[in-house]
């Protein structure tokens, strides 16, 4: 996080430098003439910025110094062939192209680095099993860890802890009639439905991807969880009927609810298995 914050600050500084350079360039062009030279040099500057971005800072500096050398030749030529010589107020073109090229390259380079770091972080989270790559829901690893926290809260403050297990009725039979796209749509619709139906402090998990199984941890009793379960079923029926990929399939959910009992349950797996067992009685 500290490295990311450092990279963000540097990116912002490069952005401010680029914007400042563009502002100076706009003012300088408005106050100087001739228009033809300003327009031509502006086009060259844009090309230099793009070359620096695509070819790298070394190639960008080479072409920028080449542009400075070209300007020097133009200055010498005009001073030798024209009585008025080169308009020295255009000297800002010697500095601003390099300024803009370096600041733009620095900004984009650090942005790419931040994107790479974030992508690696997401990949690490998925690899370690903390999040499901398709639905962005927490997985079994997080469920077991969080259940331990919930049950400890139950022990200290006597708050009721309940888990809700959601499965697809007759999934194996339905899977044989579904394409991969329909399966992805189904997982997304169910995940979104569960999250939308729950309170902000209720946590949703996808604990099994092969036989899609969702779990929710709630600080409530069985009656409160059953109300939420009915709400999930109702919302899913509406969402499935309005989804193009799922409208022609008869898909229903089964929900099992189980509350933590410190006398009969010893670890988070006991609570989860009790919820899975309860799905068998949801008709």
Secondary structure, DSSP 8 states (H G I E B T S, - for coil): -HHHHHHHHHHHHHHHHHHHHHHHHHHHHHH---HHHHHHHHHHHHHHHHHHHHH-HHHHHHHHHHHHHHHHHHHHHHHHH-SS---GGGGGGGTHHHHHHHHHHHHHHHHHHHHHHHHHHHHHHHHTTSB-TTT--B-HHHHHHHHHHHHHHHHHH----EEEEEEETTHHHHHTT--HHHHHHHHHHHHHHHHHHS-TT-EEEEEETTTTEEEEEESS-HHHHHHHHHHHHHHHHHHHHH-TTTTTS---EEEEEEE--TTT--SHHHHHHHHHHHHTT--
